[in-house]
Amino acid sequence: EKRETKETSIEARVMLDGTGKADIATGIGFLDHMLSALAKHSRFDIFVRCKGDLYIDDHHTTEDVGLALGTAFDNALGNRSGIARFGSAFCPLDEALSRAV
């Protein structure tokens, strides 16, 4: 998925049947870290390249990367035929317990 705006230029790809490989470069260290963690723990392969107006702030880059990744996931899911998943999980973190239902 490619996204071009006045503020950003982004390429994003997602492989749902991946191994957890992350190749992320947004220019925002924390965003790169969080997207890499998403790839690792979901076992999706995620590729993101972004050039943004970071000299102004992080907002446009963060927002547009999210939009590009959302479109990449939408495209990867296709018509969603045959998807019948649900689940729940608890995940202990450093000082918290995360629950997904």
Beta strands, then each sheet from edge to edge (+ up, - down):
strand 1: 2-4
strand 2: 8-15
strand 3: 22-25
strand 4: 45-52
strand 5: 89-92
strand 6: 97-100
sheet 1: 1+ 2- 4+ 3+
sheet 2: 5+ 6-
end
